[in-house]
C-alpha cells in the first residue's frame, strides 16, 4: 500500500487571492481536503469514523510558504501521516513543482468520540498493511504561544453560516479566512507571511463574535482570538 498520497492539480482562479497566487487559506483548504481523501482511501475517513460515532478534530496546523504558485500553474500535492502517538496523529504535506518545494505543512489531529467528548487512542488507526513512514517534514515543529495580550481588541469577526462545518462548529480553515478578513489587500502585501501557524483551543459557534488581539514578538505577528473569556485560537505569522 502506497506510503504517500499524491495528486497533480492546476491552481484554478477560485484558489487564488488578489495577487494571482494561491491564497493562504486556500493552501490550508487543499491540505485539509488531501488529508480527508487519503484518510478515506485508508478506511478512516469522515464517513468511516462517523459510523463509529467518532470525528476528526484539528488541534494545530502550520504551513511554511516558500513560493506560492500562480493561477494556471500545475503542481503536485502530497500528504502522508507520521506514526501515531497515543491520542495524537501528525500528518505532513508538500506542494511541489518538479524538484522545487513550494510549501510545506503539518497538522496535529485527534479523533474524538462524539458520545463521550473525549479523544480516542489511535495507535491502531491505520490498516496493518499501510506502511507509515517517518518522513517528518524538516523544520516543522509547533511553537508554544504564550504571554499577555493587549486588553483592547483591534478587530472583531462574527461567525456566520459559511463558517460552520459538519461538526456544527467553526471549520478549522474558516479561522484562517477570518484572520485574512481583518486586513486589507495592501496590508497583506506588507505582512507577506513566510509561515502561518494556528492552534485551536475551544470551538466557536454560529452567531458568536471573536475578538482579536495582537502583538509583535521578534519577526512574528502573534494574534489571539477570544470569545468572551474563552480563548478559541492562537496564530503565529512569521513575517518578512
Secondary structure, 3 states (H helix, E strand, C coil): CCCCEEEEEECCHHHECCCCEECHHHHHHHHHHHHHHHHHHCCCCHHHHHCCCEEEEEEEEEEEECCCCECCCEEEEEEEECCCECCEEEEEEEEEECCEEEEEEEEEEEEEECCCCCECCCCCCCCCCCCCCCCCCCCCCCCCCCCCCCCCCCEEEECCHHHECCCCCECHHHHHHHHHCCCCHHHHHHHCCCEEEEEECCCCCCCCEEEEEEEEECCEEEEEEEECCEEEEEEEEECC
